[in-house]
């Protein structure tokens, strides 16, 4: 999924932390079929606190 934002072979050190955080936020808030159309962030929040 990173390829949608950065071409193959891209040196990620050229990008600012803010740019990388924006991409991470976008990916973590995108619904996934494999997660029954929930976002990774939603699935993470559903985990029992004892596992964290």
PyMOL commands that place a pseudoatom at each C-alpha (Angstrom):
pseudoatom trace, name=CA, resn=UNK, resi=1, chain=A, elem=C, hetatm=0, pos=[0.000, 0.000, 0.000]
pseudoatom trace, name=CA, resn=UNK, resi=2, chain=A, elem=C, hetatm=0, pos=[2.925, 2.308, 0.482]
pseudoatom trace, name=CA, resn=UNK, resi=3, chain=A, elem=C, hetatm=0, pos=[3.489, 2.153, -3.279]
pseudoatom trace, name=CA, resn=UNK, resi=4, chain=A, elem=C, hetatm=0, pos=[0.392, 4.330, -3.707]
pseudoatom trace, name=CA, resn=UNK, resi=5, chain=A, elem=C, hetatm=0, pos=[2.303, 7.090, -1.960]
pseudoatom trace, name=CA, resn=UNK, resi=6, chain=A, elem=C, hetatm=0, pos=[5.964, 6.285, -2.650]
pseudoatom trace, name=CA, resn=UNK, resi=7, chain=A, elem=C, hetatm=0, pos=[7.364, 4.602, -5.785]
pseudoatom trace, name=CA, resn=UNK, resi=8, chain=A, elem=C, hetatm=0, pos=[9.410, 1.420, -5.421]
pseudoatom trace, name=CA, resn=UNK, resi=9, chain=A, elem=C, hetatm=0, pos=[12.965, 2.178, -4.372]
pseudoatom trace, name=CA, resn=UNK, resi=10, chain=A, elem=C, hetatm=0, pos=[12.078, 5.511, -2.768]
pseudoatom trace, name=CA, resn=UNK, resi=11, chain=A, elem=C, hetatm=0, pos=[14.439, 6.564, 0.006]
pseudoatom trace, name=CA, resn=UNK, resi=12, chain=A, elem=C, hetatm=0, pos=[11.984, 7.299, 2.820]
pseudoatom trace, name=CA, resn=UNK, resi=13, chain=A, elem=C, hetatm=0, pos=[14.621, 9.292, 4.687]
pseudoatom trace, name=CA, resn=UNK, resi=14, chain=A, elem=C, hetatm=0, pos=[14.030, 12.055, 2.120]
pseudoatom trace, name=CA, resn=UNK, resi=15, chain=A, elem=C, hetatm=0, pos=[10.501, 12.560, 3.468]
pseudoatom trace, name=CA, resn=UNK, resi=16, chain=A, elem=C, hetatm=0, pos=[9.653, 14.480, 6.619]
pseudoatom trace, name=CA, resn=UNK, resi=17, chain=A, elem=C, hetatm=0, pos=[8.228, 12.792, 9.696]
pseudoatom trace, name=CA, resn=UNK, resi=18, chain=A, elem=C, hetatm=0, pos=[5.019, 14.738, 9.100]
pseudoatom trace, name=CA, resn=UNK, resi=19, chain=A, elem=C, hetatm=0, pos=[4.702, 13.316, 5.577]
pseudoatom trace, name=CA, resn=UNK, resi=20, chain=A, elem=C, hetatm=0, pos=[5.234, 9.765, 6.811]
pseudoatom trace, name=CA, resn=UNK, resi=21, chain=A, elem=C, hetatm=0, pos=[2.766, 10.257, 9.671]
pseudoatom trace, name=CA, resn=UNK, resi=22, chain=A, elem=C, hetatm=0, pos=[0.138, 11.520, 7.217]
pseudoatom trace, name=CA, resn=UNK, resi=23, chain=A, elem=C, hetatm=0, pos=[0.543, 8.382, 5.101]
pseudoatom trace, name=CA, resn=UNK, resi=24, chain=A, elem=C, hetatm=0, pos=[0.361, 6.146, 8.193]
pseudoatom trace, name=CA, resn=UNK, resi=25, chain=A, elem=C, hetatm=0, pos=[-2.811, 7.919, 9.321]
pseudoatom trace, name=CA, resn=UNK, resi=26, chain=A, elem=C, hetatm=0, pos=[-4.396, 7.497, 5.896]
pseudoatom trace, name=CA, resn=UNK, resi=27, chain=A, elem=C, hetatm=0, pos=[-3.535, 3.786, 5.764]
pseudoatom trace, name=CA, resn=UNK, resi=28, chain=A, elem=C, hetatm=0, pos=[-4.662, 3.084, 9.327]
pseudoatom trace, name=CA, resn=UNK, resi=29, chain=A, elem=C, hetatm=0, pos=[-8.019, 4.736, 8.695]
pseudoatom trace, name=CA, resn=UNK, resi=30, chain=A, elem=C, hetatm=0, pos=[-8.766, 2.936, 5.415]
pseudoatom trace, name=CA, resn=UNK, resi=31, chain=A, elem=C, hetatm=0, pos=[-11.379, 0.165, 5.737]
pseudoatom trace, name=CA, resn=UNK, resi=32, chain=A, elem=C, hetatm=0, pos=[-10.103, -3.290, 4.759]
pseudoatom trace, name=CA, resn=UNK, resi=33, chain=A, elem=C, hetatm=0, pos=[-12.088, -6.174, 3.357]
pseudoatom trace, name=CA, resn=UNK, resi=34, chain=A, elem=C, hetatm=0, pos=[-9.881, -8.593, 5.321]
pseudoatom trace, name=CA, resn=UNK, resi=35, chain=A, elem=C, hetatm=0, pos=[-10.988, -6.859, 8.540]
pseudoatom trace, name=CA, resn=UNK, resi=36, chain=A, elem=C, hetatm=0, pos=[-14.697, -7.095, 7.675]
pseudoatom trace, name=CA, resn=UNK, resi=37, chain=A, elem=C, hetatm=0, pos=[-14.577, -3.510, 6.382]
pseudoatom trace, name=CA, resn=UNK, resi=38, chain=A, elem=C, hetatm=0, pos=[-13.239, -2.127, 9.648]
pseudoatom trace, name=CA, resn=UNK, resi=39, chain=A, elem=C, hetatm=0, pos=[-10.167, 0.051, 9.771]
pseudoatom trace, name=CA, resn=UNK, resi=40, chain=A, elem=C, hetatm=0, pos=[-6.927, -1.211, 11.346]
pseudoatom trace, name=CA, resn=UNK, resi=41, chain=A, elem=C, hetatm=0, pos=[-7.340, 1.540, 13.955]
pseudoatom trace, name=CA, resn=UNK, resi=42, chain=A, elem=C, hetatm=0, pos=[-10.813, 0.239, 14.876]
pseudoatom trace, name=CA, resn=UNK, resi=43, chain=A, elem=C, hetatm=0, pos=[-9.570, -3.338, 15.201]
pseudoatom trace, name=CA, resn=UNK, resi=44, chain=A, elem=C, hetatm=0, pos=[-6.656, -2.197, 17.353]
pseudoatom trace, name=CA, resn=UNK, resi=45, chain=A, elem=C, hetatm=0, pos=[-8.979, -0.256, 19.670]
pseudoatom trace, name=CA, resn=UNK, resi=46, chain=A, elem=C, hetatm=0, pos=[-11.232, -3.317, 20.061]
pseudoatom trace, name=CA, resn=UNK, resi=47, chain=A, elem=C, hetatm=0, pos=[-8.403, -5.371, 21.557]
pseudoatom trace, name=CA, resn=UNK, resi=48, chain=A, elem=C, hetatm=0, pos=[-8.649, -5.959, 25.315]
pseudoatom trace, name=CA, resn=UNK, resi=49, chain=A, elem=C, hetatm=0, pos=[-6.506, -3.588, 27.339]
pseudoatom trace, name=CA, resn=UNK, resi=50, chain=A, elem=C, hetatm=0, pos=[-4.801, -6.568, 29.003]
pseudoatom trace, name=CA, resn=UNK, resi=51, chain=A, elem=C, hetatm=0, pos=[-3.014, -7.316, 25.722]
pseudoatom trace, name=CA, resn=UNK, resi=52, chain=A, elem=C, hetatm=0, pos=[-1.534, -3.856, 25.457]
for i in range(1, 52): cmd.bond("trace and resi %d" % i, "trace and resi %d" % (i + 1))
show_as sticks, trace
zoom trace
